[in-house]
Amino acid sequence: MSETKVESGKITEYMGKRVYDFMRWRKLAAAISILLVLASIGVLAAKGLKFGLDFTGGTQVEVGFEVTPFINDVRTQLEDAGYKGATVVNYGSDNELMIKLPPEVTEEVTQISATNQEATTPIGNKVVEVLHAGSDGNVTLRRVEMVGPQVGAELRDDGGLGMLVALALVMLYVTLRFQYKFSIGAVTALAHDVIIVLGFFALLGLDFDLTVLAAVLAVIGYSLNDTIVVADRIRENFRKVRKADPEEIINISISQTLGRTFMTSFTTLLVLWALQFFGGELIHNFSLALIVGVVVGTYSSIYVAANVLMALHISKEDLMPAVKEGAELEEMP
């Protein structure tokens, strides 16, 4: 029994598994990817990222309430008192809030302990006074921390450098393990995923802080893992499958890894959706960035990296081991 089934000149079954013609839609997929990347770059250029306190600097005030507060009411109280742009989220329990104030409203801060312990901070006391006036119970100041603008700028620059270094190391690793065409495909897919995630946050005006940066770096690792699995199968099939062109070999390879790709993405998304709905506001943007990254990364591992390989005209010869000079002469009797 033949291990390969051909219909209309194309392989439709290999080793008892159905082969889907993914590359049939590669031009449409390329157009969608280019459109999404250009749109993301346009949004980033027009609106920019809304950097959080970690990158812009500012003050973080942690308070405890005797009576469970309504977050929207707390936001309104702070807005009315002149603390514009304050971010209010739960942490620890429903009775504890973390309030992040932008740098323009933190000028009254006079002293912050070097060990991040409680300090005499007029702005912290004033925040407590404002919240106490609108609460039915006592409001306690737990902690005040300040991030200076210089520290925030350093974190932002270091984060961007970290992403560039990660992409460079990925390109080097894939080049050494596979071949330079695979490394170009892998890095293109990773850059595609990162740009779209950043564009998504810029479009919705969501806070981009260190947790979101961590999520973006995690997306790079997740997407790379999927891309490496597909690339490994492509390399293997180029050496195993005879009488098949590169498009058919890529279709076979993606079809063989499709079940694994979707099951991995599905189970990962189950965890991320649980974090999104039940994890609280502190990790809301973290989980959202990962959700977008996993969805886009699954798509890119199927289409973007493979599309680049097709554009670079990958062939069996690219994966043939190099023959050392004089090797043929040594084999002659």
Secondary structure by P-SEA (a helix, b strand, c coil): ccccccccccccccccccccccccaaaaaaaaaaaaaaaaaaaaaaccccccccccbbbbbbbbbcccccaaaaaaaaaaacccbbbbbbcccccbbbbbbccccccccccccccccccccaaaaaaaaaaaaaccbbbbbcbbbbbcaaaaaaaaaaaaaaaaaaaaaaaaaaaaaccaaaaaaaaaaaaaaaaaaaaaaaaacccccaaaaaaaaaaaaaaaaaaaaaaaaaaaaaaccccccaaaaaaaaaaaaaaaaaaaaaaaaaaaaaaaccccccaaaaaaaaaaaaaaaaaaaacaaaaaaaaaccccccccccccccccccccc
